Amino acid sequence: MAVKQPPKLLLLTDFSHLARVALEYAIKMAGPLNAEFTVMNVVRLEGIPKANLKMRSIEKTLVDIAEEEGAKLVDELKNVAKGNFTIHFKALRSHTVPDAVTKFIDKNKVNMVVMGSRGASTLKKVRLGGTTVSVIDASKVPVLAIPAYAQYRNLQHLVYATDLKTAESELALITEFAEIFGSHVHMIHVAPVMDKKTEAEKVKAEQLVQKNGYAKLDFRIILDDDIPQAIDAFIRETKSDLLTTFTHHLTLQEKLFGRSVTRKLAYQGNIPLLAVKKK
């Protein structure tokens, strides 16, 4: 029998309180699974000419400071959870955080990226999108976004929000993840009305649930025009611990006008959001 390799998680930090919340959540979640954690800080000096020796010296100093802070952080995190996990720190020079994440994933086998999720003003949300959403958009592996007040307390209830377009493969991945923690999966689809199309989708989804065979799995259609609001209400109703969505690559129009459902959820959510890129 093949032995499964321990999961490898990339944990992003800027040494803030928010980042610390995300790091501790991830370690409590995956530490007992004997995971391998890489805590990464991205050192950025935007717009500085590489030929400028003084600026290069400043950049090296910032990296050295990050390495020193990272070593202290790793020592503190070793006692956060039980388990035979490994944890180390890496400072990486890059123009942007998404670029750093992409480069690291390309060179290392990573199963998940974990980072803090901070809210933003309406203007900032529409015009800039925020680091969290940028990483979700760029990452080839699932991104777990942890809000400021999240506390790990076992993943008893997971909400899987789906548009039903590629639900079979998505559901297989979600239930595989849920089985690790013994979680109950609530599969939901939000639609404006219960018409013939929605009825057909309901029947197909119920068939997928039966075919999947995971014991702790149910499906519900929610009638609502506001998808994020409907999902948020369902999360409160079920007291769920994690929301999972599958994302597509954002178009320029979505980036400018914030039409992606996932990017709204990444800001307004009160529980962690696991965003998985559609293939």
C-alpha positions as CSV (number, residue, x, y, z in Angstrom):
1,M,0.0,0.0,0.0
2,A,1.4,3.4,-1.0
3,V,2.0,5.8,1.9
4,K,0.5,9.2,1.5
5,Q,3.0,12.0,1.7
6,P,2.4,14.6,4.5
7,P,0.6,17.8,3.2
8,K,2.8,20.8,2.3
9,L,1.4,24.2,3.2
10,L,2.8,27.6,2.2
11,L,1.9,30.2,5.0
12,L,2.2,33.8,4.0
13,T,3.1,36.4,6.7
14,D,3.8,40.1,6.9
15,F,4.4,39.7,10.6
16,S,1.0,41.4,11.4
17,H,-1.6,40.2,13.9
18,L,-3.8,39.1,11.1
19,A,-1.1,36.9,9.6
20,R,-0.4,35.4,13.0
21,V,-4.1,34.4,13.3
22,A,-3.9,32.6,9.9
23,L,-0.6,30.9,10.7
24,E,-1.9,29.5,14.0
25,Y,-5.2,28.4,12.4
26,A,-3.3,26.5,9.7
27,I,-0.9,24.8,12.2
28,K,-3.8,23.7,14.4
29,M,-5.6,22.3,11.4
30,A,-2.7,20.5,9.6
31,G,-0.1,20.1,12.4
32,P,-1.7,16.8,13.6
33,L,-1.5,15.6,10.0
34,N,2.3,15.9,10.3
35,A,2.3,18.6,7.6
36,E,5.3,20.4,6.3
37,F,4.9,24.2,6.7
38,T,6.9,26.9,4.9
39,V,6.3,30.4,6.4
40,M,7.1,33.0,3.8
41,N,7.6,36.7,3.9
42,V,7.7,38.6,0.7
43,V,10.3,41.5,0.6
44,R,9.3,44.1,-1.9
45,L,11.1,47.2,-3.0
46,E,9.0,48.4,-5.9
47,G,10.4,50.8,-8.5
48,I,14.0,50.6,-7.2
49,P,16.6,50.1,-10.0
50,K,18.5,46.9,-9.5
51,A,21.7,48.6,-10.7
52,N,21.6,51.0,-7.7
53,L,24.1,49.5,-5.3
54,K,22.7,51.4,-2.3
55,M,19.2,50.1,-3.0
56,R,20.5,46.6,-3.3
57,S,22.2,47.0,0.1
58,I,18.9,48.2,1.6
59,E,17.1,45.2,0.0
60,K,19.6,42.8,1.5
61,T,19.2,44.5,4.9
62,L,15.4,44.0,4.7
63,V,15.8,40.3,3.9
64,D,18.2,39.9,6.8
65,I,15.6,41.5,9.1
66,A,12.9,39.3,7.8
67,E,15.0,36.2,8.3
68,E,15.7,37.2,11.9
69,E,12.0,37.9,12.6
70,G,11.0,34.7,10.8
71,A,13.3,32.6,12.9
72,K,11.7,34.0,16.1
73,L,8.2,33.4,14.6
74,V,9.0,29.8,13.8
75,D,10.2,29.1,17.3
76,E,7.0,30.4,18.7
77,L,4.8,28.5,16.2
78,K,6.4,25.1,17.1
79,N,4.3,25.0,20.3
80,V,0.9,26.0,18.7
81,A,-0.3,22.4,18.0
82,K,0.6,18.8,18.6
83,G,1.9,16.6,15.8
84,N,5.2,15.6,14.2
85,F,5.1,18.6,11.8
86,T,8.0,20.5,10.4
87,I,8.1,24.3,10.0
88,H,10.7,26.6,8.5
89,F,10.9,30.2,7.3
90,K,11.8,31.7,3.9
91,A,12.1,35.4,2.9
92,L,11.6,35.9,-0.8
93,R,12.3,38.9,-2.9
94,S,9.6,39.8,-5.4
95,H,7.7,42.7,-7.0
96,T,4.3,41.4,-5.7
97,V,3.0,38.7,-3.4
98,P,1.2,36.8,-6.1
99,D,4.4,36.6,-8.1
100,A,6.3,35.2,-5.1
101,V,3.6,32.6,-4.5
102,T,3.5,31.5,-8.1
103,K,7.3,31.2,-8.3
104,F,7.4,29.2,-5.0
105,I,4.6,26.8,-6.1
106,D,6.3,26.3,-9.5
107,K,9.5,25.2,-7.7
108,N,8.0,23.3,-4.8
109,K,5.2,20.8,-4.3
110,V,2.6,22.7,-2.4
111,N,-0.9,21.5,-1.5
112,M,-2.3,24.7,-0.1
113,V,-1.5,28.4,0.4
114,V,-2.8,30.0,3.7
115,M,-3.0,33.7,4.4
116,G,-5.0,36.3,6.3
117,S,-8.0,37.9,4.7
118,R,-8.6,41.6,5.5
119,G,-11.7,43.6,4.6
120,A,-11.4,46.7,2.4
121,S,-13.4,49.8,1.5
122,T,-15.7,49.7,-1.4
123,L,-13.4,51.8,-3.5
124,K,-10.3,49.7,-2.7
125,K,-12.3,46.5,-3.3
126,V,-13.4,47.6,-6.8
127,R,-10.2,49.3,-8.0
128,L,-7.5,47.2,-6.4
129,G,-8.9,43.9,-5.4
130,G,-6.6,43.3,-2.4
131,T,-3.7,40.9,-1.9
132,T,-5.9,38.1,-0.8
133,V,-8.0,38.0,-4.0
134,S,-4.9,38.6,-6.1
135,V,-3.3,35.5,-4.6
136,I,-6.5,33.5,-5.1
137,D,-6.5,34.6,-8.7
138,A,-2.8,33.7,-9.3
139,S,-2.4,30.5,-7.3
140,K,-2.5,27.1,-9.0
141,V,-3.3,25.4,-5.7
142,P,-6.1,26.0,-3.2
143,V,-5.9,29.1,-1.1
144,L,-7.2,29.2,2.4
145,A,-8.1,32.8,3.4
146,I,-8.4,33.3,7.2
147,P,-10.4,36.3,8.6
148,A,-9.2,38.3,11.6
149,Y,-11.3,36.6,14.3
150,A,-11.2,33.0,13.1
151,Q,-10.3,30.3,15.6
152,Y,-9.7,26.7,14.6
153,R,-12.2,24.4,16.4
154,N,-12.3,21.4,14.1
155,L,-13.9,21.4,10.7
156,Q,-17.3,19.9,11.6
157,H,-19.4,21.6,8.9
158,L,-18.2,22.7,5.5
159,V,-20.2,24.7,3.0
160,Y,-19.5,23.9,-0.6
161,A,-21.1,26.7,-2.8
162,T,-21.4,25.6,-6.5
163,D,-22.6,26.8,-9.8
164,L,-23.1,23.1,-10.7
165,K,-21.2,23.4,-14.0
166,T,-18.3,21.1,-12.9
167,A,-19.8,19.8,-9.7
168,E,-18.9,16.1,-10.0
169,S,-15.1,16.7,-10.0
170,E,-15.4,19.4,-7.5
171,L,-17.4,17.3,-5.1
172,A,-14.9,14.5,-5.3
173,L,-12.1,16.9,-4.2
174,I,-14.2,18.4,-1.4
175,T,-15.3,15.1,0.0
176,E,-11.8,13.8,-0.1
177,F,-10.7,16.9,2.0
178,A,-13.7,16.5,4.3
179,E,-13.0,12.9,5.0
180,I,-9.7,13.8,6.6
181,F,-11.5,15.7,9.3
182,G,-14.8,13.8,9.4
183,S,-16.6,16.9,8.3
184,H,-20.2,17.3,7.2
185,V,-20.4,18.8,3.7
186,H,-23.4,21.1,2.9
187,M,-23.5,21.4,-0.9
188,I,-25.6,24.5,-1.9
189,H,-26.6,26.2,-5.2
190,V,-28.1,29.7,-5.2
191,A,-30.6,30.4,-8.0
192,P,-33.0,33.3,-8.5
193,V,-36.1,31.2,-9.2
194,M,-37.2,27.6,-9.2
195,D,-37.9,27.2,-12.9
196,K,-37.5,24.2,-15.2
197,K,-33.7,24.7,-15.5
198,T,-33.3,24.9,-11.8
199,E,-35.5,21.8,-11.3
200,A,-33.3,19.9,-13.8
201,E,-30.1,21.1,-12.0
202,K,-31.6,19.9,-8.7
203,V,-32.2,16.4,-10.0
204,K,-28.7,16.2,-11.5
205,A,-27.1,17.4,-8.3
206,E,-29.0,14.9,-6.1
207,Q,-27.8,12.2,-8.5
208,L,-24.2,13.4,-8.0
209,V,-24.6,13.3,-4.2
210,Q,-25.8,9.7,-4.4
211,K,-23.0,8.7,-6.8
212,N,-20.4,10.4,-4.6
213,G,-21.3,8.1,-1.7
214,Y,-19.9,10.3,1.1
215,A,-22.1,9.7,4.1
216,K,-22.0,13.2,5.6
217,L,-23.2,15.0,2.5
218,D,-26.4,16.9,1.7
219,F,-27.6,19.2,-1.1
220,R,-29.9,22.2,-1.1
221,I,-31.0,24.8,-3.6
222,I,-31.4,28.3,-2.1
223,L,-33.6,30.8,-3.9
224,D,-32.1,34.3,-3.8
225,D,-30.9,37.0,-6.1
226,D,-27.9,37.9,-4.0
227,I,-25.5,35.0,-4.0
228,P,-23.0,36.2,-1.3
229,Q,-25.9,37.2,1.0
230,A,-27.6,33.8,0.6
231,I,-24.4,31.9,1.3
232,D,-23.6,34.1,4.3
233,A,-27.1,33.4,5.7
234,F,-26.7,29.7,5.2
235,I,-23.4,29.7,7.0
236,R,-24.9,31.4,10.0
237,E,-27.9,29.0,9.9
238,T,-25.6,25.9,9.9
239,K,-22.9,27.4,12.1
240,S,-20.4,26.2,9.5
241,D,-16.6,26.3,10.0
242,L,-15.4,26.7,6.4
243,L,-16.7,27.9,3.0
244,T,-15.4,26.4,-0.2
245,T,-15.8,27.8,-3.6
246,F,-14.3,27.0,-7.0
247,T,-13.0,30.0,-8.9
248,H,-12.2,30.9,-12.5
249,H,-9.5,33.2,-13.8
250,L,-10.8,36.8,-13.3
251,T,-11.4,38.7,-16.5
252,L,-10.3,42.3,-16.7
253,Q,-13.9,43.5,-16.4
254,E,-14.3,41.4,-13.2
255,K,-11.1,42.8,-11.8
256,L,-12.3,46.4,-12.5
257,F,-15.9,46.1,-11.3
258,G,-15.7,43.4,-8.6
259,R,-18.2,41.0,-10.2
260,S,-16.6,37.8,-9.0
261,V,-18.6,36.2,-6.2
262,T,-15.5,34.8,-4.6
263,R,-13.8,38.1,-4.3
264,K,-16.8,39.5,-2.4
265,L,-16.9,36.5,-0.1
266,A,-13.1,36.9,0.6
267,Y,-13.9,40.3,2.1
268,Q,-17.2,39.9,3.9
269,G,-16.8,36.3,5.2
270,N,-16.6,35.6,8.9
271,I,-15.2,32.1,8.5
272,P,-12.3,30.8,6.5
273,L,-12.7,30.7,2.7
274,L,-11.1,27.8,0.8
275,A,-10.8,29.0,-2.9
276,V,-9.9,26.4,-5.5
277,K,-9.0,27.3,-9.0
278,K,-11.1,25.6,-11.7
279,K,-9.0,23.7,-14.2
